[in-house]
Amino acid sequence: MTKTTAAHRDRSRINTSEDYEFDYWTAKFGVSRDELRNAVDQVGSSADAVEEYLKNNR
């Protein structure tokens, strides 16, 4: 069974191990998977930190 949704998602953290999470966050931030993965590698999985990183490094 493939996960496509979660009942109670933690939107304060980015989980890069699930495709549906990549789909959500790449759409939210308007970035590619590689850009999102790089941002998470640089600042960790905090959605706020990733958003700030992406704003400052585009």
N, CA and C atoms as a LAMMPS dump frame, in Angstrom:
ITEM: TIMESTEP
0
ITEM: NUMBER OF ATOMS
174
ITEM: BOX BOUNDS ff ff ff
-5.0000000000000000e+02 5.0000000000000000e+02
-5.0000000000000000e+02 5.0000000000000000e+02
-5.0000000000000000e+02 5.0000000000000000e+02
ITEM: ATOMS id mol type element x y z
1 1 1 N 0.841 -1.182 0
2 1 2 C 0 0 0
3 1 3 C 0.885 1.244 0
4 2 1 N 0.622 2.14 -0.899
5 2 2 C 1.375 3.378 -1.007
6 2 3 C 0.649 4.477 -0.264
7 3 1 N 1.393 5.193 0.533
8 3 2 C 0.792 6.322 1.247
9 3 3 C 0.546 7.464 0.278
10 4 1 N -0.599 8.072 0.379
11 4 2 C -0.89 9.263 -0.419
12 4 3 C -1.343 10.419 0.443
13 5 1 N -1.623 10.131 1.685
14 5 2 C -2.086 11.186 2.588
15 5 3 C -1.837 10.743 4.017
16 6 1 N -1.952 11.662 4.899
17 6 2 C -1.816 11.349 6.32
18 6 3 C -2.91 12.081 7.068
19 7 1 N -3.475 11.426 8.037
20 7 2 C -4.582 12.025 8.781
21 7 3 C -4.147 13.28 9.525
22 8 1 N -3.008 13.212 10.162
23 8 2 C -2.523 14.353 10.953
24 8 3 C -1.088 14.656 10.555
25 9 1 N -0.939 15.41 9.497
26 9 2 C 0.401 15.765 9.031
27 9 3 C 1.003 16.819 9.936
28 10 1 N 2.287 16.69 10.144
29 10 2 C 3.024 17.708 10.889
30 10 3 C 3.583 18.674 9.864
31 11 1 N 2.903 19.779 9.647
32 11 2 C 3.319 20.74 8.63
33 11 3 C 4.463 21.632 9.103
34 12 1 N 4.987 21.377 10.281
35 12 2 C 6.143 22.144 10.723
36 12 3 C 7.446 21.472 10.295
37 13 1 N 7.362 20.24 9.798
38 13 2 C 8.528 19.466 9.368
39 13 3 C 8.327 18.941 7.957
40 14 1 N 9.407 18.845 7.215
41 14 2 C 9.365 18.326 5.852
42 14 3 C 9.952 16.924 5.844
43 15 1 N 9.155 15.964 5.408
44 15 2 C 9.572 14.567 5.325
45 15 3 C 9.915 14.273 3.872
46 16 1 N 11.191 14.159 3.554
47 16 2 C 11.61 13.945 2.169
48 16 3 C 11.641 12.475 1.78
49 17 1 N 11.139 11.612 2.625
50 17 2 C 11.126 10.19 2.278
51 17 3 C 9.794 9.735 1.687
52 18 1 N 8.831 10.64 1.575
53 18 2 C 7.511 10.297 1.023
54 18 3 C 7.212 11.164 -0.209
55 19 1 N 6.785 10.517 -1.299
56 19 2 C 6.48 11.252 -2.531
57 19 3 C 5.405 12.301 -2.329
58 20 1 N 4.342 11.969 -1.582
59 20 2 C 3.269 12.944 -1.396
60 20 3 C 3.743 14.162 -0.618
61 21 1 N 4.737 13.979 0.235
62 21 2 C 5.31 15.124 0.956
63 21 3 C 6.095 16.005 -0.013
64 22 1 N 6.886 15.374 -0.893
65 22 2 C 7.607 16.144 -1.91
66 22 3 C 6.623 16.927 -2.762
67 23 1 N 5.531 16.271 -3.179
68 23 2 C 4.529 16.949 -4.008
69 23 3 C 3.961 18.173 -3.297
70 24 1 N 3.623 18.02 -2.024
71 24 2 C 3.048 19.129 -1.256
72 24 3 C 4.045 20.29 -1.14
73 25 1 N 5.25 19.994 -0.666
74 25 2 C 6.206 21.062 -0.375
75 25 3 C 6.762 21.716 -1.624
76 26 1 N 7.012 20.943 -2.692
77 26 2 C 7.505 21.57 -3.918
78 26 3 C 6.451 22.506 -4.502
79 27 1 N 5.182 22.116 -4.421
80 27 2 C 4.102 22.992 -4.896
81 27 3 C 3.973 24.222 -4.001
82 28 1 N 4.036 24.023 -2.704
83 28 2 C 3.895 25.137 -1.763
84 28 3 C 4.986 26.186 -1.968
85 29 1 N 6.221 25.724 -2.15
86 29 2 C 7.339 26.655 -2.278
87 29 3 C 7.677 27.001 -3.731
88 30 1 N 7.074 26.294 -4.691
89 30 2 C 7.352 26.567 -6.094
90 30 3 C 8.77 26.229 -6.499
91 31 1 N 9.262 25.09 -6.011
92 31 2 C 10.633 24.673 -6.294
93 31 3 C 10.636 23.24 -6.828
94 32 1 N 11.778 22.819 -7.353
95 32 2 C 11.943 21.446 -7.817
96 32 3 C 12.268 20.538 -6.634
97 33 1 N 12.213 19.242 -6.863
98 33 2 C 12.584 18.284 -5.814
99 33 3 C 14.046 18.48 -5.406
100 34 1 N 14.908 18.718 -6.39
101 34 2 C 16.323 18.914 -6.075
102 34 3 C 16.538 20.164 -5.227
103 35 1 N 15.824 21.241 -5.547
104 35 2 C 15.946 22.466 -4.752
105 35 3 C 15.453 22.243 -3.328
106 36 1 N 14.337 21.528 -3.2
107 36 2 C 13.81 21.241 -1.862
108 36 3 C 14.77 20.355 -1.08
109 37 1 N 15.266 19.309 -1.717
110 37 2 C 16.192 18.397 -1.045
111 37 3 C 17.448 19.145 -0.602
112 38 1 N 17.963 20.027 -1.463
113 38 2 C 19.149 20.809 -1.112
114 38 3 C 18.871 21.721 0.083
115 39 1 N 17.715 22.363 0.088
116 39 2 C 17.366 23.254 1.205
117 39 3 C 17.286 22.469 2.511
118 40 1 N 16.661 21.298 2.486
119 40 2 C 16.564 20.467 3.689
120 40 3 C 17.956 20.027 4.133
121 41 1 N 18.815 19.688 3.174
122 41 2 C 20.195 19.307 3.517
123 41 3 C 20.935 20.464 4.181
124 42 1 N 20.653 21.69 3.75
125 42 2 C 21.354 22.865 4.284
126 42 3 C 20.861 23.288 5.662
127 43 1 N 19.531 23.268 5.879
128 43 2 C 18.996 23.848 7.115
129 43 3 C 18.182 22.889 7.976
130 44 1 N 17.989 21.673 7.523
131 44 2 C 17.206 20.716 8.295
132 44 3 C 15.763 20.663 7.827
133 45 1 N 14.939 19.934 8.542
134 45 2 C 13.58 19.647 8.079
135 45 3 C 12.516 20.636 8.56
136 46 1 N 12.899 21.66 9.275
137 46 2 C 11.932 22.675 9.71
138 46 3 C 11.376 23.413 8.495
139 47 1 N 10.057 23.384 8.333
140 47 2 C 9.433 24.057 7.193
141 47 3 C 9.738 25.554 7.192
142 48 1 N 9.733 26.175 8.353
143 48 2 C 10.036 27.608 8.443
144 48 3 C 11.462 27.898 8.003
145 49 1 N 12.41 27.066 8.438
146 49 2 C 13.812 27.272 8.07
147 49 3 C 14.019 27.049 6.577
148 50 1 N 13.369 26.044 6.031
149 50 2 C 13.478 25.772 4.599
150 50 3 C 12.879 26.922 3.803
151 51 1 N 11.729 27.414 4.211
152 51 2 C 11.098 28.529 3.516
153 51 3 C 12.006 29.76 3.528
154 52 1 N 12.575 30.055 4.667
155 52 2 C 13.489 31.206 4.785
156 52 3 C 14.714 31.012 3.898
157 53 1 N 15.284 29.816 3.909
158 53 2 C 16.445 29.505 3.086
159 53 3 C 16.123 29.712 1.608
160 54 1 N 14.974 29.186 1.185
161 54 2 C 14.596 29.306 -0.222
162 54 3 C 14.376 30.766 -0.626
163 55 1 N 13.79 31.565 0.25
164 55 2 C 13.563 32.976 -0.046
165 55 3 C 14.877 33.716 -0.217
166 56 1 N 15.875 33.353 0.575
167 56 2 C 17.152 34.056 0.567
168 56 3 C 18.164 33.512 -0.434
169 57 1 N 17.865 32.379 -1.045
170 57 2 C 18.845 31.75 -1.933
171 57 3 C 18.285 31.451 -3.31
172 58 1 N 17.452 32.319 -3.783
173 58 2 C 16.9 32.168 -5.143
174 58 3 C 17.479 33.168 -6.052
